[in-house]
Amino acid sequence: MCNSDKEFRIDAKVNDPTLNQMINEDVYMAGESPKSSFSLIKDIRSKDWKLSSEVFLNFPLDPISENYVRRNVKNAIFSRVKPTKLQGQIFLAGISPSALDLIDLDPSVILDTKFQEFASGSWIHPSSFPLAHRYGGYQFGWWAEQLGDGRAHLLGHYVNRNGSWWELQLKGSGKTPYSRDGDGRAVVRSSVREFLAAEYMDALGFRTSRCASIVVGDELALRDQFYNGNLEMEKTAVVLRLSPTWFRFGSLEILSKKNELENLRFLVDHIIAKHFKSISTEHPDRYLSFLSTVVEDTAEMIAQWQSIGFAHGVMNTDNMSILSLTIDYGPFGFMDAYNPSFVPNSSDDDGMYSYKNQPKIGFSNIRKLSEALQPLLMPYQMGQIKNILAGYDHHFQLAYLKQFSKKLGLKSLSLQDGIIVNRLLEMMADNKADFTMTFWELGNITLGDLENKKVPKGFWALKKIVKDKRFPEFIQLYKTKLQEDGITENSRQSLMTANNPRYVLRNWIAQQTIEEVERGNYSALEEVLGILRNPFIFQKAAEGKGFANSPPVWSTSLKVSCSS
Ligand SMILES: Nc1ncnc2c1ncn2[C@@H]1O[C@H](COP(=O)(O)OP(=O)(O)OP(=O)(O)O)[C@@H](O)[C@H]1O
């Protein structure tokens, strides 16, 4: 289920003649075969590996080039600003070979220390023109005005051997005009979490941005973390992130709010031309088609989150990718015991972004996006927005049932069949059954044993629900559906094993890995990444570490907040 083959394929050729002209000549068209004997690049200084920023340099740019002090930027989509070198020594703590592969880099590229300099922002590749993006957003329901890349730098885009377009971005790489009161840095704690979570989500086959590497520095930053009752400085890190694009809902919102309508049209047209290939850039209804696609894709992304017990933690519109990929892994959480009211972010006092609220927050964010697009619409098109938005719920339901039908080893689930999922989840919630392990165990027990409530030794999650008085009803509904679908016991189990991971990035696993990385034990990070990249496969190393066991008691006191 690893996904280098699932990446977004994007034509290098675009409909806009100006963009087309600017794109590198040696880019392949999607579908065209790569150079016949292509081998991955081992040297980041090789002439075969180059980024391009030409497309973005042709965007409306902030004219000021002194860019390390907070200020309000007007009439621009990007500011030119270079990363700030981390002070002291730097260490390449981890790479994701599968993410590096997306940008044609062989893992051996790390043998040259130039790579870690590149990936930390201390060496700017000659082909890169770093930029910070101006965006805004609604945070916890309120318009927050200018946000922007306050600690991130877009290095440029890379078109890989398959013609796929990847935008490379550093996070934690220093101040920009968008830093507000921040220091431009990201601590090891949040960087390790982002690195592991993004790569895990990809291994599940879910919509996500990627992380190619993490460089840890000696430089320290102060957050609100207490160790033994004392407020302590934390080590910082820079993550090299990849996404087909880093534009967010907030990228359009700020232009719309500030009445920069030419820029708004320019950006939406660029996004459609580059990333929504099925929409004609000439069509008068293109903005509606765009909205409609984002509605569908966002519903799908959130259904994927729900199916894995993932709560994002900060579903502000600046954290909603325009491609509906999971971005900004901050105070997220993969829940242990199933709890619909799960709130991973201790800064979210009202539980606004709880697990159960995610689908409806997704809708209100989409509605905000539609408001941002309104100035681009003709009066006769306005009425259609309502219909497009109304489709969200339907798309979400379908995507949700699709995910859970796979989790239950079924061919499909209709709306009426939703009762099977609901019964199971109700029992799980009331009995505090572990989300990940209940599904895994259900897929690794025979239906006969389930009916007889004969739970194998070592199964620790399922036994919490077999005693529930609703269990026989659930089994009956489930059995009937399996029979209706003509699913054999073997195919049920194999479908379930392929769709229910045995390992999940639990908070305690992340915490333990963070502490190892802070101590300089980077092999621990490699090992955990290796496990999470193959979450469906039984792994000795993971078992030895207790990754599939009931979470340790100490993990219940772990807190994750917005501070990062
Ligand atoms: N330490 C910091 N220094 C400067 N700006 C920061 C810092 N932390 C957060 N910000 C900025 O505050 C805003 C909200 O922060 P948030 O945590 O949602 O984003 P982020 O994690 O920095 O970035 P991204 O959404 O790209 O992952 C963003 O605009 C971000 O750039």
PDBQT file of the ligand as one rigid body, heavy atoms in Angstrom, charges set to zero:
ROOT
HETATM    1  N1  LIG A 601       7.514  29.617  15.361  1.00  0.00    +0.000 N 
HETATM    2  C1  LIG A 601       6.883  30.291  14.415  1.00  0.00    +0.000 A 
HETATM    3  N2  LIG A 601       7.480  31.331  13.821  1.00  0.00    +0.000 NA
HETATM    4  C2  LIG A 601       6.854  32.034  12.876  1.00  0.00    +0.000 A 
HETATM    5  N3  LIG A 601       5.628  31.782  12.429  1.00  0.00    +0.000 NA
HETATM    6  C3  LIG A 601       4.984  30.748  12.966  1.00  0.00    +0.000 A 
HETATM    7  C4  LIG A 601       5.570  29.958  13.995  1.00  0.00    +0.000 A 
HETATM    8  N4  LIG A 601       4.680  29.007  14.337  1.00  0.00    +0.000 NA
HETATM    9  C5  LIG A 601       3.590  29.202  13.559  1.00  0.00    +0.000 A 
HETATM   10  N5  LIG A 601       3.766  30.233  12.732  1.00  0.00    +0.000 N 
HETATM   11  C6  LIG A 601       2.826  30.744  11.754  1.00  0.00    +0.000 C 
HETATM   12  O1  LIG A 601       1.552  30.798  12.358  1.00  0.00    +0.000 OA
HETATM   13  C7  LIG A 601       0.558  30.380  11.455  1.00  0.00    +0.000 C 
HETATM   14  C8  LIG A 601      -0.276  29.284  12.043  1.00  0.00    +0.000 C 
HETATM   15  O2  LIG A 601       0.567  28.240  12.472  1.00  0.00    +0.000 OA
HETATM   16  P1  LIG A 601       0.348  26.722  12.096  1.00  0.00    +0.000 P 
HETATM   17  O3  LIG A 601       0.945  25.962  13.225  1.00  0.00    +0.000 OA
HETATM   18  O4  LIG A 601      -1.045  26.474  11.665  1.00  0.00    +0.000 OA
HETATM   19  O5  LIG A 601       1.245  26.585  10.783  1.00  0.00    +0.000 OA
HETATM   20  P2  LIG A 601       2.609  25.899  10.580  1.00  0.00    +0.000 P 
HETATM   21  O6  LIG A 601       2.578  24.603  11.268  1.00  0.00    +0.000 OA
HETATM   22  O7  LIG A 601       3.729  26.783  10.924  1.00  0.00    +0.000 OA
HETATM   23  O8  LIG A 601       2.653  25.789   9.013  1.00  0.00    +0.000 OA
HETATM   24  P3  LIG A 601       1.976  24.804   7.958  1.00  0.00    +0.000 P 
HETATM   25  O9  LIG A 601       0.510  25.096   7.980  1.00  0.00    +0.000 OA
HETATM   26  O10 LIG A 601       2.631  25.230   6.698  1.00  0.00    +0.000 OA
HETATM   27  O11 LIG A 601       2.304  23.412   8.357  1.00  0.00    +0.000 OA
HETATM   28  C9  LIG A 601       1.270  30.007  10.175  1.00  0.00    +0.000 C 
HETATM   29  O12 LIG A 601       1.133  31.066   9.312  1.00  0.00    +0.000 OA
HETATM   30  C10 LIG A 601       2.684  29.800  10.583  1.00  0.00    +0.000 C 
HETATM   31  O13 LIG A 601       3.596  30.079   9.555  1.00  0.00    +0.000 OA
ENDROOT
TORSDOF 0
